Amino acid sequence: MEYPALVFALTNLGIFLGYMRFGVGVAPQLNVSLYTRVAGVIFFTTCGLTHLEMMLHSLDSVDRWATNEELHNHFFTMHHMQIIHAIQVIAVWCFAHGFTRDLKRAREAKANPLGAL
């Protein structure tokens, strides 16, 4: 395995773990509406899964792909990657909308929207 592929794999592993920590560990505990929590879980979890796949493809890239450009072109045109990114677009905007709405309501009620983490 080439050194850049290993570095890319380890970097994506770290990103995957961070997204999963937030998506599975933090977002469900936020003191916000169910709508906002679910959107946060979906968004951060699908982002994590994207980076897990990027890690796995980078580990496989040395033997299978002649150039990084071929790997890049193949990876980002895969149907499931287009679907997962479409889910992410919807989820991130639902999370942002819900969180903004919840913050506004909390300010109006003089409450702490994050609760006890």
C-alpha positions in Angstrom: 0.0 0.0 0.0 1.2 3.5 -0.9 1.8 5.9 1.9 -0.7 8.6 0.7 -3.5 6.0 0.6 -2.7 4.9 4.2 -2.7 8.6 5.3 -6.0 9.2 3.5 -7.5 6.0 5.0 -6.5 7.0 8.6 -7.7 10.5 8.1 -11.1 9.3 6.9 -11.2 6.8 9.8 -10.8 9.7 12.2 -13.5 11.8 10.4 -15.8 8.7 10.4 -15.4 8.2 14.2 -16.0 11.9 14.9 -19.2 12.0 12.8 -20.4 8.8 14.4 -19.7 10.1 17.9 -21.8 13.2 17.2 -24.5 11.3 15.3 -25.0 8.5 17.7 -23.7 9.9 20.9 -24.4 13.6 21.0 -27.3 14.5 18.7 -29.8 12.1 20.3 -29.2 13.8 23.7 -29.7 17.4 22.6 -32.6 19.1 24.3 -34.3 20.0 21.1 -37.4 18.9 19.2 -37.6 15.3 18.0 -37.5 16.6 14.4 -34.2 18.3 15.0 -32.7 15.3 16.8 -33.7 12.9 14.1 -32.4 15.1 11.3 -29.1 15.5 13.2 -28.7 11.8 13.7 -29.4 11.1 10.0 -27.1 13.8 8.8 -24.1 13.1 11.0 -24.4 9.3 10.6 -24.6 9.5 6.8 -21.6 11.8 6.7 -19.7 9.3 8.8 -20.7 6.5 6.5 -19.5 8.5 3.5 -16.0 8.8 5.1 -16.0 5.1 6.1 -16.6 4.3 2.4 -13.9 6.7 1.4 -11.5 5.0 3.8 -12.4 1.6 2.4 -12.0 2.7 -1.2 -8.6 4.3 -0.5 -7.4 1.0 1.0 -8.5 -0.7 -2.2 -7.3 2.0 -4.5 -3.7 0.9 -5.0 -4.3 -2.3 -7.0 -7.7 -1.5 -8.6 -7.3 2.0 -9.9 -4.5 3.3 -12.2 -4.8 6.9 -11.1 -6.4 8.9 -8.3 -8.5 10.6 -11.0 -10.0 7.2 -12.0 -10.8 6.4 -8.4 -12.3 9.9 -7.8 -14.4 9.7 -11.0 -15.7 6.2 -10.1 -16.3 6.9 -6.4 -18.3 10.1 -6.9 -20.5 8.8 -9.7 -21.6 5.7 -7.9 -25.4 5.6 -7.5 -25.4 4.9 -3.8 -23.0 7.9 -3.2 -25.5 10.1 -5.1 -28.3 8.8 -3.0 -26.5 9.2 0.3 -25.6 12.8 -0.5 -29.2 13.5 -1.5 -30.2 12.3 2.0 -27.5 14.4 3.5 -28.7 17.5 1.7 -32.2 17.0 3.1 -31.1 16.1 6.6 -28.6 19.0 7.0 -31.2 21.5 6.0 -33.8 19.9 8.3 -31.3 19.9 11.1 -30.3 23.6 10.5 -34.0 24.6 10.2 -35.0 22.7 13.3 -32.1 23.8 15.4 -32.6 27.5 14.4 -36.3 27.2 15.2 -35.5 25.5 18.6 -32.9 28.2 19.5 -35.4 30.9 18.7 -38.1 29.3 20.9 -35.6 28.8 23.7 -34.5 32.4 23.6 -38.1 33.4 23.8 -38.6 31.1 26.8 -35.2 32.1 28.3 -34.3 28.4 28.3 -31.0 26.5 27.5 -31.7 24.7 24.2 -28.8 22.3 24.6 -29.8 21.0 28.0 -27.4 18.9 30.0 -25.0 17.0 27.7 
